[in-house]
Amino acid sequence: MPGKTKEGERRETIVELSELLIMAQGMGQRLANETHGDSYAKVREFNDLLHQACIQLDRIKDGTIEGD
């Protein structure tokens, strides 16, 4: 991508990932609303993982990941 710095590309990628995760969380919530029985626990676990991914991405965005 001509004219873009590595940091600019990094920020753009973080924004795109954030938007994707927000969409995935919405879809996961819909799936939870539509799921009953034994599968519900798996859907809930999936939604918890999406939430953790959002938290981790925020930490990356803020530069708070250990070792950075």
Helices and strands as residue ranges (DSSP letters): H 6-34, H 39-62
